[in-house]
Amino acid sequence: MSGFLDGIPMPAEQPACQVIVEPVLVSARLSDLHDSLDQALFREANEHGYRARLDVTPAHPTTSAGTFHWHAAVFALRTALIEREWIKKDTQNCPFILSPDKAVAILVMTGDADTGVVEGFPTNQAQKGAVLKQAVSANYELFETAMISKLERAGNGTQMWVLLYHVGVDKNGRTELRAELSLPSKFERKKIVGWTQRIILGAIHPDGEYDARIDAPIAPTPVEVPVERRNAS
């Protein structure tokens, strides 16, 4: 499936976005990004984050559920991908994971209620820094200045994809974990507001009872990604 649902208007300044939702096409697109990516990988990371969320007590700060979920999801995703020869990177408080061929990087963010909704226009829940805005504008041609001088491959530079997740409830009142792997295209007022492509991952309905109607922002500090344009060679 490409494009948005019939009858759903697109904001005037929103660029065209391809939305992939059918499971077979989702699996194919993930494999196309990198042959080590699959839906089970992202499901397990999200479920790991949700289990950590359940450790929150009334004595914890109000944003702890989101914080625990995010930390655990980042840990689970990066651990699984490191076993598949991906490269762990931490730059200016930005934890992401880089594919072996340096073609794809993945950053985990809490999404708003439109996350995983085919006709929605999701954004990141927490505010991000100015360098991430530069990264979007530069089409995510990422470069590090310490560990690696350049992330290069033939053709285009590294694409930074965002794994958005959101904990809410479905129409029957059950806890629902929604997620998508999406490629940003536009950034305004410290929010991602445009996407080139959205890969909708299947919703998860975990066992047990937990009221998670509001997924609170979890990042107390800006997440920034250093960006530098590729020099012609």
Secondary structure, DSSP 8 states (H G I E B T S, - for coil): --S--TT----TT----EEE-SHHHHHHHHHHH-TT--HHHHHHHHHHHHHHHTT--TTS-TTHHHHHHHHHHHHHHHHHHHTTT-EEEEETTEEEEE-TTSSEEEEEEEB-TTTT-TT----BSS---HHHHHHHHTTT-B--SSS-S----SSS--EEEEEEEEEEE-TTS-EEEEEEEEEEEEEETTEEEEEEEEEEEEEE--SS-----------SS-----B------
